[in-house]
Amino acid sequence: MNILGIDLGSIQTCAILVQKSEEGLKVIGFGKSKSNGIKKGAITNIELASKSIEEAVADAQMMSGVHYDKVIVSISGAYAKSVDSIGVVNIPNHEIGIKEIHRAVSTAKHTANIPSGYEIIHVLPYNFKVNDLEHVEDPLGMSGNRLEVSTHIVISQEVHIKNLKKAVELADLRVDNIVLSGYASSIACFDDSEKELGAILIDMGGAVCDMVIHAGNSIRYNECLQIGSVNITNDLSIALHTPPKEAEKLKLNYASLMQNENSIIQIPYMGDEKRKNEVSVEVISNVIYARIEETIIILAKMLSDNACANLAGAGIVLTGGMTKFTGLDKLASAYFDNKAVRIATAKKDTMDGFKEIFEDAENSCAIGLCLYGGGYFTPYELDSNEKLRYKGEPEFINKQIKQNLTIEEHEGENKDFEEIFQDQKDFEDEKAELTKVETKKDKKSGFMHKFWNKLINQF
C-alpha cells in the first residue's frame, strides 16, 4: 500500500509518498511547491491552492514511479478548536471489546458540546476508567460492567473542511483522512519516553505556530499562534526598505541568533533595485532576534495560562522551518520557565528512505501524515470520517480518482466512449420517433375534439 501525505502550508506545499509493506514504511517519493491561494493556513483561492497540490504530488510521483492508495491531508491549527467530553457505557457481557470501546468513544462524541457549523476532525481518548479503576491505558479484554472514557475532540468549521477537500479533489485526489497538522508533527517527532512523561510540541512554520500538548495516551490541548517565519521576512523588508525577495535571502543567510559580525553589506532599494543601501549585519540580526523573541514570549504566555502544560514532564519539542535559526533552543529555554527544550526533526527509526528528508524540520508534518496513514496514531480514536481507528485494524484502500493510463487503457476508454456515444445517438433517434408519433396523436385527437364540439352545437 502506498500512502500520500500532503502538508498544505502557507508558504510551501509538501507531498511525501510512502510505501507500506511487511518490512515497514519506506519513503519512495518527495515533492515540494510554492503555496499559492493560502494565507495563514486558510485557503483563499481554491484553484491556485489546487495547482500547488498538483505540482507537489506530481514531483513525488515522478520520483517514486508509483501511484498512491491512501491520501492523508493536514489542516492548520489556525482553524481548529477543541472541546473535551466524557462517554460512559454499560457492559452487558462484562467483557470489553472493540465494540464496547467504540460505543464509549461515540457516546463522548454525541454528548460533546459542538458549536453549530463545526465538524469533528479527531475524537482522541486520553483516559479510560473501568468500574472504579482509573488511568487504564488500554481497556481491551478487561472485565467490568462500566466503561468511561475522557476524550479531547478537535473540531473545525465546515467551510474550511469543504474548501480543503475541494482543493484536493480539483487536483484529482480523494481525501481519505484529514489530520491536525500539530498532531501529525507530534507523531513524527515524539519518542516513547516523551509520550509517556508528557510533552509539548510547537511546529513553528511559515505563517503559524501549531502547538499541541501530549499527556497520557493522547493530545490534551491544541492551540495556534498566527505568527511565523514570514513575519521575519516582512519585518526585514520594512525595516531595511528592501524588496521581500531580498529580505527572504537576508533571513536565510543570517539565520543565527548569536551573530557577532558587524560588517556592512549592500542591499537593493525597494522600488529601485539598481539603487543600493548600505546596512550593517548587526541591524539584520537585531530585527530577526526581536521577532523571534516576541514569538517565543507569546508562546510562553500561552503555556503559562494553560493547566495542561504542567502535565508535560518531558519538556518542549520545537520543529518546523522556523527552528533553523541557530541558538533558538537556548533562547526558548530562557522564556519557557527553564523547561527542557530540544529542536527536533522526524524520527529516522520510524521508516526508511531518503536521509535528507528526515533531517529537514520543514518535513515533520508531512512525514507525520504518512505515519498516521501507516497506523501510528493514538491507541483508539475516531478519525475525520468518524471511523474508529485502532492498532491492528483491517485496512481498506480507496483508489484515487485519476491515474496515469497506458495506451491500451486509452484505447479501451475510446471504445467505451464510442459505445456510450452510439447508445446516446440511438436514444436520441428513438426519442425523435416517439415525438413524431405523439405529434400525430395530438393532431388526430385535436381534429376529433373539434368535430365532436361542432356536432354538439348543431343539436
Residue pairs with C-beta under 8 A, 6 or more apart in sequence:
1 19
1 20
1 69
1 70
1 395
1 397
2 17
2 18
2 19
2 20
2 28
2 64
2 66
2 67
2 68
2 69
2 70
3 17
3 18
3 19
3 20
3 25
3 68
3 69
3 70
3 72
3 370
3 373
3 374
4 15
4 16
4 17
4 18
4 57
4 60
4 68
4 70
4 71
4 72
4 173
4 370
5 15
5 16
5 17
5 18
5 72
5 73
5 74
5 184
5 366
5 367
5 368
5 369
5 370
5 372
5 373
6 13
6 14
6 15
6 53
6 56
6 57
6 71
6 72
6 73
6 74
6 168
6 173
6 366
6 369
7 13
7 14
7 15
7 74
7 181
7 184
7 363
7 365
7 366
7 369
8 35
8 38
8 43
8 49
8 52
8 53
8 73
8 74
8 76
8 164
8 167
9 35
9 38
9 41
9 205
9 206
9 207
9 365
10 35
10 38
10 39
10 40
10 41
10 76
10 205
10 206
10 207
10 208
10 228
10 230
11 34
11 35
11 205
11 206
11 207
11 228
11 229
11 230
11 321
12 32
12 33
12 34
12 35
12 206
12 362
13 32
13 33
13 34
13 35
13 52
13 53
13 55
13 56
14 30
14 31
14 32
14 56
14 362
14 363
14 365
14 366
15 29
15 30
15 31
15 32
15 53
15 56
15 57
15 59
15 60
15 366
16 27
16 29
16 30
16 31
16 60
16 357
16 363
16 366
16 367
16 369
16 370
17 27
17 28
17 29
17 30
17 60
17 61
17 63
17 64
17 66
17 68
17 370
18 25
18 26
18 27
18 28
18 351
18 353
18 370
18 373
18 374
19 25
19 26
19 28
19 64
19 66
20 373
20 374
24 351
24 352
25 350
25 351
25 352
25 370
25 371
25 374
26 351
26 352
26 353
27 351
27 352
27 353
27 354
27 357
27 367
27 370
28 63
28 64
28 66
28 353
29 59
29 60
29 61
29 62
29 63
29 64
29 66
30 59
30 60
30 63
30 354
30 357
30 363
31 55
31 56
31 57
31 58
31 59
31 60
31 61
31 62
31 63
32 56
32 59
33 52
33 53
33 55
33 56
33 59
34 52
35 49
35 52
36 45
36 48
36 49
36 51
36 52
37 43
37 44
37 45
37 46
37 47
37 48
37 49
37 50
37 51
37 52
37 167
38 44
38 45
38 49
38 52
39 207
40 76
40 78
40 207
40 208
40 226
41 75
41 76
41 77
41 78
41 79
41 181
41 207
41 208
41 224
41 226
42 76
42 78
42 79
42 160
42 163
43 49
43 160
43 163
43 164
43 167
46 163
46 166
46 167
46 170
47 170
49 167
50 167
50 168
50 170
50 171
51 171
53 167
53 168
53 171
53 173
54 171
54 172
57 171
57 173
61 67
61 68
67 400
67 403
67 404
68 173
68 400
69 397
69 398
69 399
69 400
70 176
70 177
70 373
70 397
70 398
71 168
71 173
71 174
71 175
71 176
71 177
71 400
72 176
72 177
72 178
72 179
72 369
72 370
72 372
72 373
73 164
73 168
73 175
73 177
73 178
73 179
73 369
74 178
74 179
74 180
74 181
74 184
74 365
74 366
74 369
75 121
75 156
75 160
75 161
75 164
75 178
75 179
75 180
75 181
76 181
76 208
76 210
76 224
77 180
77 181
77 182
77 208
77 210
77 211
77 212
77 222
77 223
77 224
78 208
78 210
78 224
78 226
79 156
79 157
79 160
80 121
80 154
80 155
80 156
80 180
80 222
80 224
81 115
81 118
81 154
81 155
81 156
82 152
82 153
82 154
82 155
82 221
82 222
83 112
83 113
83 114
83 153
83 155
84 112
84 150
84 151
84 152
84 153
85 108
85 109
85 111
85 112
85 113
85 150
85 151
85 153
86 108
86 111
86 148
86 149
86 150
86 151
87 103
87 104
87 105
87 106
87 107
87 108
87 109
87 110
87 111
87 148
87 149
87 151
88 104
88 107
88 146
88 147
88 148
88 149
89 100
89 103
89 104
89 107
89 146
89 147
90 145
90 146
91 100
91 144
91 145
91 146
91 147
94 143
94 144
94 145
95 141
95 142
95 143
96 130
96 139
96 140
96 141
96 142
96 143
96 144
96 147
97 140
97 141
98 140
98 388
98 390
100 139
100 147
101 139
101 140
101 147
101 149
101 380
101 388
101 390
102 388
104 128
104 147
104 148
104 149
105 123
105 125
105 149
105 151
105 380
105 381
105 382
105 388
106 382
108 123
108 125
108 149
108 150
108 151
108 153
109 120
109 123
109 151
109 153
109 382
109 386
112 151
112 153
114 120
114 153
114 155
115 155
117 157
117 158
117 159
118 155
118 156
118 157
118 158
119 155
119 156
119 157
119 158
119 161
119 384
120 153
120 154
120 155
120 382
120 384
120 386
121 154
121 155
121 156
121 161
121 178
121 179
121 180
121 384
122 152
122 153
122 154
122 179
122 180
122 183
122 219
122 381
122 382
122 383
122 384
123 151
123 153
123 381
123 382
123 386
124 151
124 152
124 153
124 154
124 218
124 219
124 378
124 381
125 149
125 150
125 151
125 217
125 218
125 378
125 379
125 380
125 381
126 150
126 151
126 152
126 215
126 216
126 217
126 218
126 219
126 220
127 134
127 135
127 136
127 149
127 150
127 216
127 217
128 136
128 137
128 138
128 139
128 147
128 148
128 149
128 150
129 135
129 136
129 147
129 148
129 149
129 150
130 136
130 139
130 142
130 144
130 146
130 147
130 148
131 144
131 145
131 146
133 144
135 216
136 142
137 217
137 379
138 379
139 147
152 218
152 219
152 220
152 221
152 222
154 180
154 183
154 219
154 222
161 178
161 384
164 175
164 178
165 175
165 178
168 174
168 175
169 175
169 401
172 400
172 401
172 402
173 400
173 401
174 398
174 400
174 401
176 373
176 385
176 398
177 372
177 373
177 383
177 384
177 385
178 384
179 368
179 369
179 372
179 384
180 210
180 212
180 222
181 203
181 210
181 365
182 201
182 203
182 210
182 211
182 212
182 222
182 224
183 212
183 219
183 222
183 368
183 372
184 364
184 365
184 366
184 368
184 369
184 371
184 372
185 201
185 203
185 210
185 212
185 319
185 320
185 364
185 365
185 368
186 201
186 212
186 214
186 219
186 317
186 368
187 368
187 371
187 372
187 376
187 377
188 319
188 346
188 347
188 350
188 364
188 365
188 367
188 368
188 371
189 201
189 317
189 319
189 344
189 345
189 346
189 347
189 364
189 368
190 199
190 201
190 214
190 317
191 347
193 314
194 214
194 314
194 317
195 214
196 314
197 312
197 313
197 314
198 213
198 214
198 215
198 216
198 311
198 312
198 313
198 314
199 213
199 214
199 312
199 313
199 314
199 315
199 316
199 317
200 211
200 212
200 213
200 214
200 303
200 309
200 312
200 315
200 316
200 317
201 211
201 212
201 213
201 214
201 316
201 317
201 318
201 319
202 209
202 210
202 211
202 299
202 316
202 317
202 318
202 319
202 320
203 209
203 210
203 211
203 319
203 320
203 364
203 365
204 228
204 229
204 295
204 318
204 319
204 320
204 321
204 322
204 323
205 228
205 229
205 320
205 321
205 322
205 362
206 228
206 229
206 230
206 321
206 322
207 226
207 227
207 228
207 230
207 231
208 224
208 225
208 226
208 227
208 228
209 224
209 225
209 227
209 228
209 295
209 299
209 320
209 322
210 222
210 224
211 221
211 222
211 223
211 224
211 225
211 299
211 302
211 303
212 219
212 221
212 222
213 219
213 220
213 221
213 222
213 306
213 308
213 309
213 311
213 312
214 220
214 312
215 308
215 311
215 312
216 311
217 378
217 379
218 378
218 379
218 381
219 378
220 308
220 311
221 306
221 308
221 309
223 302
223 306
225 295
225 298
225 299
225 302
227 294
227 295
227 298
228 322
229 251
229 321
229 322
231 291
231 295
232 251
232 287
232 288
232 291
232 292
233 244
233 247
233 248
233 251
234 244
234 247
235 287
235 288
235 290
235 291
236 242
236 247
236 250
236 251
236 284
236 287
236 288
237 243
237 244
237 246
237 247
237 270
239 283
239 287
240 247
240 250
240 267
240 277
240 279
240 283
240 284
240 287
241 269
241 270
241 277
242 250
242 267
242 268
242 269
242 270
242 277
243 268
243 270
243 273
246 267
246 268
250 267
250 284
251 288
254 281
254 284
254 285
254 288
255 288
255 324
255 325
255 326
256 285
256 325
256 326
256 327
257 285
257 288
257 289
257 292
257 325
257 326
257 327
257 328
257 331
258 326
258 327
259 281
259 282
259 284
259 285
261 281
261 282
261 285
262 280
262 281
262 282
263 280
263 281
264 278
264 279
264 280
264 281
265 278
265 279
265 281
266 276
266 277
266 278
266 279
267 276
267 277
267 279
268 274
268 275
268 276
268 277
269 275
269 276
269 277
288 325
292 322
292 325
292 328
292 331
293 331
293 335
295 322
296 331
296 332
296 335
296 336
297 335
299 336
300 335
300 336
300 337
303 309
303 336
304 337
312 339
314 340
315 339
315 340
315 341
315 342
316 332
316 336
316 339
316 340
316 341
316 342
317 341
317 342
317 344
318 328
318 329
318 332
318 341
318 342
318 343
318 344
319 343
319 344
319 345
319 361
319 364
320 361
320 362
320 364
320 365
321 361
321 362
322 328
323 329
323 343
323 361
324 361
328 343
329 341
329 342
329 343
332 341
333 339
333 340
333 341
343 361
344 361
344 364
345 358
345 359
345 360
345 361
345 363
345 364
346 357
346 358
346 363
346 364
346 367
346 368
347 358
348 355
348 358
350 367
350 371
350 376
351 367
351 370
351 371
351 374
357 363
357 367
358 367
375 391
375 393
377 389
378 389
379 390
379 391
380 388
380 389
380 390
381 388
381 389
382 388
382 389
383 389
405 413
